[in-house]
Amino acid sequence: MKKYMAILLAIYLISLFSCSGDDDSSLTSQQNQCDKVVEIIPEGFYTLPPIQHTINEAIIEDDCLKLKIGGSGCDGSTWEIKLIDSGDIAESLPEQRFLKVEFENDEECDAIIEIEVSFDISPLQLGESGEIILNLNELSEGLNYKY
């Protein structure tokens, strides 16, 4: 009987310590790094309302596009911000994609504020090239995304 208890205890301890809990999929860990995920919506891209914000900074870190967005408001806590891709791909070297920020602001304060938001852009990756240019409507130059 003691022999069976020792075997059960050993199995329990092995199973307990063999799982570290850090084996999340890369998608889950990527979503944890970025606030939101880019959306590919061809029909929505061309019907977005006029720009009511400014993009003060845009940088790519790993698979996240980090934007500093400014606009009028109270504190930006109610702003709804999405990154929309047109679904169009320009056949160039490197290939290019086209993006816009959807910005909803119902705040009625006159202060000019800025918030930072990041988007997982890994769904925009194309084939094996490892590089694309992201043309964000609000910016004069494209962003080079290497993956």
Backbone torsions as a table, in degrees:
resi	resn	phi	psi	omega
1	MET	NA	-40.4	178.8
2	LYS	-64.0	-34.8	-179.9
3	LYS	-62.3	-43.6	179.6
4	TYR	-67.3	-38.7	178.1
5	MET	-63.9	-40.2	179.6
6	ALA	-65.7	-40.5	178.6
7	ILE	-65.1	-45.1	178.4
8	LEU	-61.8	-41.6	178.7
9	LEU	-64.1	-42.2	179.1
10	ALA	-63.3	-44.3	178.5
11	ILE	-61.5	-44.0	179.4
12	TYR	-60.7	-46.6	-178.5
13	LEU	-66.2	-39.6	178.1
14	ILE	-63.0	-45.7	-179.7
15	SER	-67.8	-33.1	179.9
16	LEU	-67.0	-44.8	-175.5
17	PHE	-90.8	-10.3	-179.7
18	SER	-82.2	-16.2	179.0
19	CYS	-103.2	115.4	-177.9
20	SER	-88.2	-18.9	-177.8
21	GLY	83.8	-3.9	-179.0
22	ASP	-98.7	20.4	-175.6
23	ASP	-99.1	34.3	177.0
24	ASP	-62.3	152.6	176.8
25	SER	-66.9	160.2	-179.7
26	SER	-64.0	-32.0	178.2
27	LEU	-62.6	-45.6	-179.6
28	THR	-63.1	-45.1	-179.2
29	SER	-67.1	-34.8	177.5
30	GLN	-65.8	-42.3	179.1
31	GLN	-62.6	-31.2	178.2
32	ASN	-71.2	-27.5	179.8
33	GLN	-75.8	-35.9	-176.3
34	CYS	-106.4	152.3	179.5
35	ASP	-70.9	-40.5	-173.4
36	LYS	-141.2	178.0	178.3
37	VAL	-121.4	138.1	176.5
38	VAL	-58.9	146.9	177.8
39	GLU	-114.6	133.0	177.0
40	ILE	-99.4	103.9	-174.7
41	ILE	-133.9	86.1	-177.6
42	PRO	-54.9	-45.6	-177.4
43	GLU	-70.5	-29.1	-179.6
44	GLY	-80.6	-26.0	-176.5
45	PHE	-59.7	-43.7	-173.5
46	TYR	-84.9	-4.6	-179.7
47	THR	-112.4	10.8	179.7
48	LEU	-66.4	144.3	179.1
49	PRO	-67.3	168.8	179.7
50	PRO	-59.1	157.6	-178.2
51	ILE	-67.0	128.4	178.4
52	GLN	-122.3	23.5	-174.7
53	HIS	-149.6	172.2	172.5
54	THR	-124.7	146.5	172.2
55	ILE	-102.2	110.6	-176.1
56	ASN	-86.4	-22.3	178.4
57	GLU	-158.3	142.0	176.8
58	ALA	-141.9	117.9	178.2
59	ILE	-135.1	152.0	176.9
60	ILE	-109.8	125.0	174.5
61	GLU	-125.5	117.8	-175.0
62	ASP	56.1	-119.4	179.7
63	ASP	-105.5	19.0	179.7
64	CYS	-111.2	131.9	169.3
65	LEU	-97.0	115.2	-178.8
66	LYS	-101.7	125.5	-178.4
67	LEU	-119.4	137.7	167.5
68	LYS	-103.9	115.1	-174.3
69	ILE	-113.7	131.6	179.0
70	GLY	-114.4	150.5	177.7
71	GLY	-172.9	175.0	177.6
72	SER	-85.7	145.5	-179.7
73	GLY	167.9	-170.1	-179.8
74	CYS	-91.9	-56.7	178.8
75	ASP	-146.9	-2.5	178.4
76	GLY	79.7	0.6	-175.8
77	SER	-68.7	-21.6	-179.4
78	THR	-101.3	-0.7	179.9
79	TRP	-62.0	139.3	173.6
80	GLU	-109.7	117.8	-175.7
81	ILE	-126.2	128.7	176.6
82	LYS	-130.7	151.3	173.0
83	LEU	-109.1	119.7	-174.3
84	ILE	-113.3	130.2	175.4
85	ASP	-101.5	141.7	-176.5
86	SER	-73.8	-18.9	-173.9
87	GLY	85.9	-11.7	178.1
88	ASP	-79.8	144.4	178.2
89	ILE	-129.5	120.7	177.5
90	ALA	-81.7	125.7	-179.3
91	GLU	-80.4	84.0	178.4
92	SER	-136.3	179.1	176.0
93	LEU	-118.0	112.5	-8.8
94	PRO	-73.2	164.8	178.0
95	GLU	-62.9	160.4	-176.6
96	GLN	-129.2	147.5	174.3
97	ARG	-124.8	162.4	-173.4
98	PHE	-126.0	129.3	-173.1
99	LEU	-131.9	153.6	172.3
100	LYS	-137.8	155.2	173.6
101	VAL	-97.7	125.6	171.4
102	GLU	-91.3	124.1	-171.8
103	PHE	-129.6	116.3	176.4
104	GLU	-113.5	124.3	-176.3
105	ASN	-134.6	110.0	177.6
106	ASP	-104.8	7.3	-179.1
107	GLU	-74.9	139.4	-174.7
108	GLU	-108.5	20.1	176.3
109	CYS	-87.9	156.2	-177.0
110	ASP	-95.7	-1.1	-178.9
111	ALA	-68.3	148.0	174.1
112	ILE	-98.3	119.7	-177.2
113	ILE	-127.1	168.8	-179.6
114	GLU	-138.4	137.4	173.8
115	ILE	-128.4	161.4	177.1
116	GLU	-112.3	135.3	178.1
117	VAL	-139.4	146.7	-180.0
118	SER	-127.1	151.1	-176.7
119	PHE	-128.9	135.1	172.1
120	ASP	-72.7	117.0	-178.1
121	ILE	-105.6	8.8	-179.3
122	SER	-60.6	-28.1	175.8
123	PRO	-63.8	-12.2	-179.2
124	LEU	-87.8	-6.4	-178.4
125	GLN	-61.5	143.9	-178.1
126	LEU	-124.8	127.3	170.9
127	GLY	44.9	-145.2	-173.2
128	GLU	-100.3	-1.8	-172.0
129	SER	-63.1	-33.7	178.9
130	GLY	78.4	10.4	-178.5
131	GLU	-158.2	136.3	172.0
132	ILE	-143.8	159.8	174.3
133	ILE	-101.5	128.8	176.9
134	LEU	-102.0	116.0	179.1
135	ASN	-98.1	101.7	178.9
136	LEU	-88.9	122.8	-173.1
137	ASN	-48.8	-36.2	-175.0
138	GLU	-81.8	-6.3	-177.7
139	LEU	-111.5	148.5	-179.0
140	SER	-79.7	-22.5	179.9
141	GLU	-124.3	149.8	177.6
142	GLY	-74.3	159.9	178.0
143	LEU	-105.8	131.7	-179.1
144	ASN	-87.2	113.9	-179.4
145	TYR	-105.3	110.0	176.5
146	LYS	-104.5	133.0	-178.4
147	TYR	-134.3	NA	NA
